[in-house]
Each structure stands twice: as structure tokens, then as C-alpha cells.
Amino acid sequence: MVNFWIRNFPAEQQEAIRDAITSARLGKVRRALQLVGNLPPQLRGPGFNIELLSTYNLEPILSTLKLALRCLPSSARLELAPLNDIESYIASSSFLSSAEGANARVILWRIEELMPEILYPLSNGFPEQLARRVDEVLTRLEGVVSLHQRHSTGAPLFLSTLASPLNYRLLGSQHSAGAYASVARFNQRVYDLAATRHGVYALDFAAWAATEGNVYADPLLDFMARQPLAARSQVSFAFFLAKSLRPLLSPAHKVLAIDLDNTLWGGVIGEDGVNGLKLGQEFPGNVHLRIQRELLELRNRGILLVLLSKNNEADARLGFDTLPEMLLKWDDFAVRKVNWKDKHENLRAASQELGLGLDSFTFIDDSDYERELMRQLLPEVRILNNNGDPLQILRSLWDTDAFDSLTLTAEDRARHGDYAVRSARTVQGHEDNVEAFLQSLEMEATIEEIGPANIDRVVNMLGKTNQFNLTTRRHSHPEVEVMLRKEGTIALALRLRDKFGEQGIIAVLLALRGRDGTVFTVDSFLVSCRALGRGVEDALWAAFLQRASGVGARKLEAAYIPTPKNGIASALYDRLGLERVGNSAESSRYQLDPLKPAVWPRWIADRTAKV
């Protein structure tokens, strides 16, 4: 994981970071942090400002936390609140509101300070008084969240869960008001808040502590310095925190390209035949079955699966069709490249077929040769390392952060069907009559005003869409709310349905009205990459022009701001008939004066309710 984060760092910095992680010695951590601080600006990563509020002392591990966060990479700045001063600090802090870049607030607490009574229940009114005390803490937890949302500028809030107490007593597990049940109640409330409050997330300290075991804590350090983490666990915790925050900076990979033989099943189908393959409830077939379960779960989360195999397609298909234990089906793969070409060639072809950049791909294969060849020839692709053993392949899926995200939307879950459409265009040979193919998709579009019902999806798209995004402005949830409150703002989203089902919101346009009320400026115009090539941008543009004309607009202003990834949208405004009035390396500026109506695509039915 960390090796991928720091892959672009010079060798000296990489070696120092690995040495710091392996040794867990503070002196080596500080040396690595100093070397990372000497990196040129282009390698340091984006600005990232983190407030840390804690009931225990984080000062001794501050260097370790900084190193982990700067390995993301990020230009991380950490602000430590006064010890155990949570509510008053939230109400008065201005650190996040004045900082540039991504922001996050993290609250770390533990049972010893939050509700020490439950450590000694029989001395503290067990069970009735103890249960009331837990209720008070849960009320405080909800109050902290509400306070944050009143006093923040939209920064995400990460709430730590509680680890079980170290002084384990068997009796404590036998009562609903016992220590372990009380910790479970608190943690469940954290999970509930993460599920129901916008911008609130669980930092699962309890899960991390469980993987470390009780060795994560050092009672001597705790008693001496109110810092409970053992020296060996401090590095582990720091990188756990960095991994938990990383989705704020780096979107999850969209595609997992997978080998077949000795990965999805044990054996080589071309040599062993179907009957010689290992897949089922007994070892080692049960490991390959578990790999398939992991992949199916990723697929159901919206991660696209691509099958890459050096095989005869008929042989591979036979395995899918005849092995009763197969969990993955042939159609679970958005693209299948089963032939005798090199896998890097097939992965590049899959990238073009799906319309996704190579840096959206992760690759897993049991062959050292195939992994190294992919690493050398397509360095943008992330490689999941393993030693060829199926259990190592499974562990690489467990350990990777390539697909980590903080939210899951209905649109994410529908992604496989959307990209299957793109693949079908090539596979079914529709290139020669694109409009007929698009007509066959039976697309229906609905134009929606952006508001409470869809703002989460809109903000998600603003933060993640890279390719068809004219300005790539990463507006936060509060920033979009401010725009919506401005008089005259036109904020539209396009929802699409086709013969494959509901595709959700796949295009967004935000435009602001000028002071005189007749000039509108397009702030953001973007289309999800899974909907490219369907003409939805033309539909949304036609709806926008109609809306703008209806509120008195006479002139439109717009811009294309180039990035390394949005070249596909560079000629959009030219194609839509706008006049280019300025051109520089930073942007191309356009205007439409006077307004002219645009044509809605013939192959998309307009299902917008007419008012």
C-alpha cells in the first residue's frame, strides 16, 4: 500500500520511509519526515489540513502522524487541539475555515476518559447508574456532531470508535450494561451517525485495535504520558489514519483487471481441463472461491471487473459455464480479453473500450512475469503484489486501499451496466451506425433542479469527475448550497434511464447570474465518464439554454480549463456553437451572444415534467 503511495518519490526518500516503518524508531521517523519535507512541490501532493481533537496525548506521535499523511502524498498540516477540550475547541477554532486545500476534523477518544465508570462497574452503580451514564455519553456524542456541523465550513468529521477495555473481565461480557456492551452501544451510535449525517464518517479505531491485538497499547506510556499507543503500534496507527483519510484526496480506482488461471480457480484450464480445476469447499479450491466472493463484492460496489487471460476463449467460457461452484459469471465482467496477446496490450484496449484512463486500473495476476511486464510497460496501472499463492492473492485484495471510498451511491452500484453499454458498442459492431445504436438503448432523460434530494450525488460528481469536466471545480457540499441560495442560479442535473435500467444522475450544469441579470456564467459542466458518447451533454445544454432564456438571459459566458485528464471535453463549446473570445495556457474563454436554442438529441426521450 505505502509503496504505491510513494512510488514517485526519489529512492532516498522511499528507503528512509521504509526504514522508519520497519524500525518504528522515532529518530528514523523524524529523518524520513525531514527528507519528505525536502521534496519538490510537484511531489508533495495537495494541501491537506487536519484538526486532531483527542482525549489522550497525541503530541509524542505527532511526527509519525505527519509522516504517514505526507506519504499519501499530501502537504499535510496538523493542528492539535488542547487535550480533552473537544466542544469548546470546535466552537472557537478557525483553523479549517482559514486553510486552503482539503480539510478534515478527527476526534479520537477512548473509554478511560470518555466513560471511565464502566471500567469498574460494581463501584459505579451497576447496572442502572451505569446505563444512565452511557446514555449521557451518547447524548454528548450527538451534541458534538451537531456542534461541528454548526461551526464547520463543510469539513468532514471523522469519529473514532472505542476499543474494548484492556482489563478484560469475564463478568463484563455477561450483562447488557457491562463494559463490552457499553462500548458496543457507543460504537453502533458512531456507525449510525456516519450513515445518517452528511459529512460524518467513522474512524474505526476498534477495528484497527482488533487487528493489532492488545499489544497495540502500552500501559507504562499511558500512565507516564497519557499516550497509550505502544511504540511498535504508533506507525501502524498513523498509517491507518492516513489510509482512512486518503479517499478525501484520491478517488477509488474504478477497474480491477483479473487473471483467470490460478487466480479465479486453481489450475490451468487449457492443460488440466475443467475436471482438473480446483474450486469448491475444500483447500485450496476454497481459497479461490473466497477470491471470487471478494471480486463479486467489489463488482456489486460498482468496481468494474475486466478479465485478462491468455487462453482460448472457448476453453475459458467452458469453465464459467460448467463449473457449478463458479460465483462469478461471464457477464459479471465489463470487458473480457481472452486471447493470446500480451496482457498489457489487452488492458490498454480495455481502457479505450471503457473510456477510462489507465490510472483507473488495478491489476492482479499470479505470475511474477505478467505483473512485472505490466509495471514496466504501463506504469500508471496499480499492481497488487503477491507471490503466486492463492492465499497471498486473497490477502492482497484484503489489504489494498485501491478501492477505498467513504460513500456508496446507487449510481456506483449501477456502474457495471453503464460501462457494459460502452463495451457493447465495440463488441457488437455498432461503430458504423452510432445513432441507430444509441436509439436502440431506449434512453430517457429527466432534467432536475439541484436540491436536497440530489445534492449529495452532485457533490460526489463534482469531486470525482475528471474527464468530461469543463472546469474541474471541486465544490464542497456547503459551497454548492451557497450557490443554490444565490438569486438566479441555474443548477441542473440530468437523470438517465435506458433499457438496462436506471442509471441515475450522470450530468450536472451550474450557472451563475451576473449583476445585471442578463449575463450568465457557466461555473461547472460535467458528464460522468460512464455516460460518454450518448449525447447527454447536448440534452443538458439544450435544457439549460431553454431555462436561461426563460429567465431573461441574453448572453452566456463559459470557459474550458485544461487539466491532464479532461482533454476529451476541450472542443465541446466549439461544437456547441459558442464563440471563442480568449485563449491561453490556463483557459479558453467562450461566449454565446445572443442566445440561440440548441437541439435536443433525437435518440433521447425527454421525460422532464412540464410546468
C-alpha positions in Angstrom: 0.0 0.0 0.0 2.6 2.6 1.1 4.9 1.6 -1.7 2.3 2.7 -4.2 1.7 5.9 -2.4 5.4 6.9 -2.5 6.2 5.4 -5.9 7.1 8.7 -7.4 9.4 9.8 -4.5 13.2 9.6 -5.1 14.9 6.5 -3.9 16.4 8.2 -0.8 13.0 9.2 0.5 11.5 5.8 -0.3 14.3 4.0 1.6 14.0 6.3 4.6 10.3 5.8 4.8 10.5 2.0 4.6 13.2 2.1 7.2 11.1 4.2 9.5 8.1 1.9 9.1 10.2 -1.2 9.7 12.1 0.0 12.7 9.3 2.1 14.3 12.0 4.2 15.8 11.3 7.9 16.4 14.7 9.1 15.2 14.2 7.3 11.8 10.7 8.7 11.6 12.0 12.2 12.0 14.7 11.7 9.4 12.2 10.4 6.9 9.9 13.3 7.7 12.7 15.7 7.1 13.6 14.1 3.7 10.0 14.2 2.6 9.9 17.8 3.5 12.7 18.4 1.0 10.7 17.1 -1.9 10.0 19.4 -4.8 6.5 20.9 -4.7 5.2 18.8 -7.5 5.8 15.6 -5.5 4.5 16.8 -2.2 0.8 16.4 -3.1 -2.1 18.6 -2.5 -2.7 20.7 0.6 -4.4 18.8 3.4 -5.4 20.4 6.7 -6.3 18.1 9.6 -7.6 19.1 13.0 -6.9 16.4 15.7 -9.0 16.5 18.8 -8.3 13.9 21.4 -8.9 12.8 25.0 -5.4 11.4 25.1 -2.0 12.9 24.3 -1.0 12.8 20.6 2.0 15.1 20.9 4.5 12.3 21.3 3.4 10.7 18.0 2.9 13.9 16.0 5.9 13.3 13.8 4.7 9.8 13.0 1.3 11.1 12.1 2.8 13.8 9.8 5.0 11.3 8.0 2.1 8.9 7.3 -0.1 11.7 6.0 2.7 13.2 3.8 3.2 9.8 2.3 -0.3 9.9 0.8 1.2 12.1 -0.7 -0.1 15.3 0.7 1.2 18.6 2.0 -0.4 17.8 5.3 -0.7 20.4 8.1 -1.8 19.1 11.5 -3.4 21.2 14.2 -3.6 19.6 17.7 -6.5 20.8 19.9 -5.8 21.2 23.6 -6.0 17.9 25.4 -9.6 16.7 26.1 -11.1 20.1 25.0 -13.5 19.0 22.3 -16.6 21.1 22.5 -15.1 24.4 23.3 -12.4 24.0 20.6 -14.9 23.1 17.9 -16.9 26.2 18.8 -13.9 28.5 18.6 -11.5 27.1 16.1 -10.8 28.9 12.9 -8.0 26.7 11.5 -10.1 24.8 8.9 -12.0 27.9 7.8 -8.8 29.8 7.0 -6.8 26.9 5.5 -6.5 26.2 1.8 -6.9 22.7 0.4 -8.8 19.7 1.6 -9.9 19.7 5.3 -10.8 17.1 7.9 -11.6 17.1 11.6 -10.7 14.0 13.5 -11.9 13.2 17.1 -10.1 10.5 19.0 -11.3 9.3 22.3 -11.1 6.3 24.5 -13.1 4.7 27.3 -10.6 5.7 30.0 -11.5 9.4 29.6 -14.9 9.3 28.0 -16.7 7.0 30.5 -14.2 5.5 32.9 -17.0 4.3 35.2 -17.6 1.3 33.0 -14.1 0.0 33.7 -15.2 -0.6 37.3 -18.9 -1.2 37.1 -19.6 -2.6 40.5 -18.1 0.5 42.1 -20.2 2.8 39.9 -23.8 1.9 40.4 -24.0 -1.2 38.2 -26.3 -1.6 36.3 -28.8 1.3 36.4 -26.5 4.2 37.1 -24.0 2.8 34.6 -26.6 2.5 31.9 -27.6 6.2 32.5 -24.0 7.2 32.3 -23.7 5.5 28.8 -26.9 7.4 27.7 -25.3 10.7 28.8 -22.2 9.9 26.7 -24.3 9.0 23.7 -26.1 12.3 24.0 -22.8 14.1 24.2 -21.6 12.3 21.1 -24.6 13.5 19.1 -24.1 17.0 20.5 -20.5 17.0 19.3 -21.7 16.2 15.8 -24.3 18.9 15.8 -21.8 21.4 17.1 -19.3 20.5 14.4 -22.0 20.9 11.7 -22.9 24.4 13.0 -19.3 25.6 13.3 -17.5 24.0 10.4 -17.2 25.1 6.8 -18.2 21.7 5.5 -15.1 19.9 6.6 -15.7 16.1 7.0 -15.8 14.9 10.6 -14.2 11.5 11.5 -15.4 10.0 14.8 -13.2 7.4 16.4 -14.8 4.2 17.7 -13.8 2.8 21.1 -11.6 -0.2 21.6 -12.6 -2.7 24.3 -11.0 -2.1 27.7 -7.7 -3.8 28.3 -8.7 -5.0 31.8 -10.8 -7.8 30.5 -13.1 -9.5 33.0 -15.3 -12.4 32.1 -18.2 -11.0 34.1 -18.1 -7.8 32.0 -19.4 -9.8 29.0 -22.4 -11.3 30.8 -24.6 -8.2 31.1 -26.3 -5.7 28.7 -24.9 -2.9 30.9 -21.5 -4.3 31.1 -18.3 -2.7 29.8 -18.3 -4.5 26.4 -21.9 -4.0 25.7 -21.5 -0.3 26.6 -18.6 0.0 24.2 -20.7 -1.7 21.5 -23.5 0.8 22.1 -21.2 3.7 21.6 -19.6 2.3 18.5 -23.0 1.5 17.0 -24.1 5.1 17.5 -20.9 6.2 15.7 -21.8 3.9 12.8 -25.4 5.2 12.8 -24.2 8.8 12.7 -21.8 8.0 9.8 -24.8 6.5 7.9 -27.2 9.3 8.5 -25.3 12.6 8.9 -23.8 14.2 5.8 -20.0 14.6 6.0 -19.7 12.4 9.2 -17.6 9.3 9.0 -16.4 6.5 11.3 -12.7 6.2 12.0 -12.8 2.6 13.2 -10.2 2.5 15.9 -11.8 -0.5 17.3 -11.3 -2.5 14.1 -7.6 -1.3 13.9 -7.0 -2.3 17.6 -8.6 -5.7 17.0 -6.1 -6.4 14.1 -3.2 -5.3 16.3 -4.3 -7.2 19.4 -3.7 -5.9 22.9 -0.1 -5.3 22.1 -1.3 -2.0 20.5 -1.3 -0.5 24.0 1.5 0.3 26.4 0.2 0.9 29.9 3.5 2.3 31.0 3.4 5.0 28.3 -0.2 5.6 29.2 0.4 6.2 32.9 3.5 8.3 32.2 2.4 10.4 29.3 -1.3 9.8 28.7 -0.2 8.4 25.4 -1.5 4.8 25.2 0.0 3.5 21.9 2.9 1.2 22.1 6.0 2.2 20.1 5.6 -0.6 17.6 1.9 0.3 17.0 2.4 4.1 16.6 3.5 3.7 13.0 0.7 1.2 12.3 -1.9 3.6 13.7 -0.5 6.6 11.8 -0.8 4.8 8.5 -4.3 3.5 9.5 -5.3 7.1 10.0 -3.8 8.2 6.7 -5.5 5.3 4.9 -8.8 6.3 6.4 -8.4 9.9 5.2 -7.0 9.2 1.8 -10.3 9.0 -0.1 -10.7 12.8 0.5 -7.7 13.3 -1.8 -7.6 10.3 -4.1 -10.7 8.7 -5.7 -11.0 5.0 -5.7 -9.8 3.0 -8.7 -12.7 2.1 -11.0 -11.4 -1.1 -12.6 -9.9 -4.3 -11.4 -8.2 -6.4 -14.2 -8.0 -10.0 -13.2 -6.1 -13.1 -14.3 -8.0 -16.3 -14.7 -5.9 -19.5 -14.3 -4.6 -20.0 -10.8 -6.5 -16.9 -9.7 -10.2 -17.4 -10.2 -9.7 -21.2 -10.0 -6.7 -23.4 -9.3 -5.1 -24.9 -12.3 -4.8 -24.1 -16.0 -7.9 -24.9 -17.9 -6.1 -25.4 -21.2 -3.9 -28.1 -19.6 -5.9 -29.5 -16.7 -9.4 -29.4 -18.3 -12.5 -28.5 -16.4 -12.3 -31.6 -14.2 -8.8 -30.8 -13.1 -9.6 -27.3 -11.8 -9.7 -26.6 -8.1 -12.7 -24.7 -6.9 -15.0 -25.6 -4.1 -15.3 -26.0 -0.4 -12.0 -27.9 0.2 -8.5 -26.5 0.2 -7.1 -25.0 -2.0 -10.3 -24.6 -4.0 -12.0 -22.8 -1.1 -9.3 -20.0 -1.3 -10.1 -19.4 -5.0 -13.8 -19.4 -4.1 -13.2 -16.8 -1.5 -11.3 -14.7 -4.1 -14.4 -14.8 -6.3 -16.5 -13.7 -3.3 -14.3 -10.7 -2.8 -14.4 -9.8 -6.5 -18.2 -10.2 -6.7 -18.5 -7.8 -3.7 -16.3 -5.3 -5.5 -18.4 -5.7 -8.6 -21.6 -5.1 -6.6 -20.0 -1.9 -5.2 -19.5 -0.6 -8.7 -15.9 -1.6 -9.4 -15.7 -2.8 -13.0 -14.1 -6.2 -13.5 -12.1 -6.9 -16.6 -11.0 -10.4 -17.4 -7.5 -10.8 -18.9 -6.4 -14.3 -19.8 -4.0 -16.0 -22.2 -6.4 -18.8 -23.2 -8.7 -19.9 -26.0 -11.9 -18.1 -25.3 -13.9 -21.3 -25.8 -11.9 -23.0 -23.1 -12.4 -20.1 -20.6 -16.1 -19.9 -21.4 -16.4 -23.6 -20.8 -15.1 -23.2 -17.2 -17.6 -20.5 -16.5 -20.5 -22.5 -18.0 -19.8 -25.9 -16.5 -18.2 -25.4 -13.1 -21.1 -25.5 -10.6 -19.1 -23.7 -7.9 -18.4 -20.6 -10.0 -19.7 -17.5 -8.3 -18.6 -15.1 -11.0 -20.5 -15.3 -14.2 -19.2 -14.4 -17.7 -21.4 -11.3 -17.8 -20.0 -10.0 -14.5 -17.0 -8.7 -16.4 -17.5 -5.4 -18.2 -14.8 -6.4 -20.6 -13.3 -9.8 -21.4 -10.0 -10.1 -23.2 -9.3 -13.8 -23.5 -6.7 -14.4 -26.3 -3.0 -14.8 -26.8 -2.0 -11.2 -26.8 0.2 -9.7 -24.1 -1.9 -8.6 -21.1 -0.7 -5.0 -21.2 -2.0 -4.8 -24.8 -5.3 -6.2 -23.7 -5.5 -3.9 -20.7 -4.8 -0.9 -22.9 -7.6 -2.0 -25.3 -10.0 -2.4 -22.4 -9.1 1.1 -21.2 -10.0 2.5 -24.6 -13.1 0.4 -24.8 -14.4 1.6 -21.4 -13.2 5.2 -22.0 -11.2 5.2 -18.7 -7.6 6.2 -18.1 -5.0 3.7 -17.3 -4.7 5.2 -13.8 -8.2 4.0 -13.1 -7.0 0.4 -13.3 -5.7 -2.1 -10.8 -4.2 -5.4 -12.0 -3.9 -8.7 -10.2 -2.1 -11.8 -11.6 -0.4 -14.8 -10.0 2.5 -14.5 -12.5 5.6 -12.5 -11.5 6.4 -12.1 -15.2 3.0 -10.7 -16.0 3.0 -8.3 -13.1 6.5 -7.0 -13.8 5.7 -6.6 -17.5 2.6 -4.6 -16.7 4.6 -2.5 -14.2 7.3 -1.7 -16.8 5.1 -1.0 -19.8 2.0 0.5 -18.1 3.4 2.3 -15.0 0.1 4.1 -14.5 -1.6 0.8 -13.6 -1.6 -0.2 -9.9 -0.3 -3.8 -9.3 -1.5 -5.9 -6.4 1.7 -7.8 -5.4 1.6 -11.5 -4.3 3.9 -14.5 -4.5 1.5 -16.5 -6.7 0.0 -18.4 -3.8 -3.8 -18.1 -3.8 -3.9 -17.1 -0.2 -1.5 -14.2 -1.0 -3.7 -13.2 -3.8 -6.6 -13.1 -1.4 -4.6 -11.1 1.2 -3.7 -8.6 -1.5 -7.4 -8.0 -2.1 -8.0 -7.6 1.7 -5.1 -5.2 2.2 -5.3 -2.9 -0.8 -6.7 0.6 -0.4 -7.2 0.9 -4.2 -11.0 0.7 -3.9 -11.5 2.5 -0.6 -14.3 5.1 -0.6 -16.3 6.8 2.1 -19.7 6.6 0.4 -21.6 4.3 -1.8 -24.3 5.6 -4.1 -27.0 3.9 -6.3 -25.1 5.3 -9.3 -21.9 3.5 -8.1 -23.8 0.2 -7.9 -25.2 0.6 -11.4 -21.8 1.4 -13.0 -21.3 -2.1 -14.4 -24.3 -1.9 -16.6 -23.4 1.6 -17.8 -19.9 0.5 -18.9 -21.2 -2.7 -20.4 -23.1 -0.4 -22.9 -19.8 1.2 -23.9 -18.2 -2.2 -24.4 -21.2 -3.4 -26.3 -20.7 -0.6 -28.8 -17.4 -2.1 -29.9 -18.2 -5.8 -29.4 -21.5 -5.7 -31.2 -20.0 -3.8 -34.2 -22.2 -0.7 -33.9 -19.5 1.9 -34.8 -20.7 2.3 -38.4 -24.2 3.4 -37.3 -23.8 5.1 -34.0 -27.1 6.8 -34.0 -29.0 3.6 -34.6 -27.1 2.0 -31.8 -27.9 4.9 -29.4 -31.6 4.7 -30.5 -31.6 1.0 -29.6 -30.6 1.9 -26.0 -34.1 3.4 -25.4 -32.7 6.3 -23.3 -35.0 8.5 -21.3 -33.7 11.7 -19.6 -35.2 13.8 -16.8 -33.8 17.3 -16.0 -33.9 18.0 -12.3 -33.3 21.1 -10.2 -30.4 20.5 -7.8 -31.6 20.5 -4.3 -31.7 18.5 -1.1 -32.9 15.3 -2.8 -29.9 15.0 -5.1 -27.2 17.4 -3.8 -25.1 14.5 -2.4 -24.8 12.9 -5.8 -24.0 16.2 -7.4 -21.2 17.0 -4.9 -19.9 13.5 -5.4 -19.7 14.1 -9.1 -18.1 17.5 -8.7 -15.4 15.8 -6.6 -14.7 12.8 -8.7 -15.4 13.5 -12.4 -12.1 14.2 -14.2 -12.5 13.5 -17.9 -15.6 15.3 -19.2 -15.4 18.2 -16.9 -15.0 21.7 -18.4 -13.6 23.5 -15.3 -12.9 20.7 -12.7 -14.0 22.9 -9.9 -14.2 20.8 -6.8 -17.1 22.5 -4.9 -17.9 21.2 -1.5 -21.4 20.5 -0.1 -21.6 23.9 1.7 -20.2 25.7 -1.4 -22.9 24.2 -3.6 -25.5 25.1 -1.0 -24.3 28.7 -1.1 -24.5 28.8 -4.9 -28.1 27.4 -4.8 -29.1 30.2 -2.4 -27.8 32.9 -4.8 -30.6 34.6 -6.7 -30.8 33.5 -10.3 -28.5 30.5 -10.1 -29.4 27.8 -12.6 -28.5 24.4 -11.2 -29.5 21.4 -13.3 -28.8 17.7 -13.1 -29.7 15.1 -15.8 -31.0 11.7 -14.7 -30.9 8.9 -17.3 -32.7 5.6 -17.8 -32.2 3.2 -20.6 -33.1 -0.4 -21.5 -30.6 -1.7 -19.0 -32.3 0.1 -16.1 -32.0 3.3 -14.0 -28.6 5.0 -14.4 -29.1 7.8 -12.0 -27.7 11.4 -12.3 -24.9 11.4 -14.8 -24.6 15.1 -15.8 -24.5 18.4 -14.0 -24.5 22.1 -15.0 -24.2 25.0 -12.7 -24.5 28.6 -13.9 -24.5 31.9 -12.0 -26.3 35.1 -12.9 -24.4 38.3 -13.2 -25.4 41.6 -11.5 -27.5 43.0 -14.4 -29.5 39.7 -14.6 -29.0 39.2 -18.3 -25.5 37.6 -18.4 -25.0 34.0 -17.0 -21.6 32.4 -16.5 -21.3 28.6 -16.6 -19.4 27.6 -13.5 -19.4 23.8 -13.9 -20.4 21.5 -16.7 -19.6 17.8 -16.4 -20.8 14.4 -17.5 -19.9 11.1 -15.8 -17.4 9.1 -17.9 -19.7 6.1 -17.9 -22.2 8.1 -20.0 -19.8 9.5 -22.6 -20.8 9.1 -26.2 -24.5 9.1 -25.6 -25.2 12.7 -26.3 -26.4 13.6 -22.8 -24.2 16.7 -22.8 -26.3 18.0 -25.7 -29.5 17.3 -23.9 -28.4 19.1 -20.7 -27.1 22.0 -22.8 -30.4 22.3 -24.6 -32.3 22.3 -21.3 -30.0 24.9 -19.8 -30.4 27.3 -22.8 -34.2 26.9 -22.6 -34.1 27.6 -18.8 -31.7 30.6 -19.2 -33.8 32.1 -22.0 -36.9 31.8 -19.8 -35.4 33.9 -17.0 -34.2 36.7 -19.3 -30.6 35.7 -20.2 -29.2 37.4 -23.3 -25.6 36.3 -23.1 -23.7 33.3 -21.8 -20.0 33.1 -20.7 -18.1 29.9 -20.3 -14.6 28.6 -20.0 -12.7 25.4 -20.6 -9.9 25.0 -18.1 -7.5 22.2 -19.3 -6.2 19.5 -16.9 -4.1 16.4 -17.7 -7.3 14.4 -17.9 -10.1 16.5 -19.4 -8.8 16.8 -23.0 -11.9 14.9 -24.2 -14.0 18.0 -23.4 -11.7 20.6 -25.0 -13.8 21.2 -28.1 -17.2 21.0 -26.6 -18.1 24.7 -26.6 -16.7 25.0 -30.2 -19.0 22.1 -31.2 -22.0 23.7 -29.4 -21.6 26.9 -31.4 -20.1 29.3 -28.8 -17.6 31.9 -29.9 -14.1 31.7 -28.5 -13.1 35.1 -27.2 -9.9 34.3 -25.3 -7.2 31.6 -25.3 -4.3 30.9 -23.0 -2.5 28.0 -21.4 -4.7 28.4 -18.4 -8.1 28.5 -20.1 -10.1 29.1 -23.2 -13.0 31.6 -22.8 -16.2 31.5 -24.7 -19.4 33.4 -25.1 -22.8 32.9 -26.7 -24.3 36.3 -27.6 -27.2 36.4 -28.4 -28.6 33.1 -27.0 -29.7 30.5 -29.5 -31.7 27.4 -28.8 -30.0 24.1 -29.0 -31.4 20.8 -30.4 -32.3 18.0 -28.0 -30.8 14.7 -29.3 -33.3 12.7 -31.3 -32.4 9.4 -29.6 -33.1 10.6 -26.0 -36.7 10.9 -24.9 -37.3 13.9 -22.7 -39.3 12.8 -19.6 -39.0 16.1 -17.7 -42.3 17.1 -16.2 -43.6 20.2 -17.9 -44.6 23.0 -15.6 
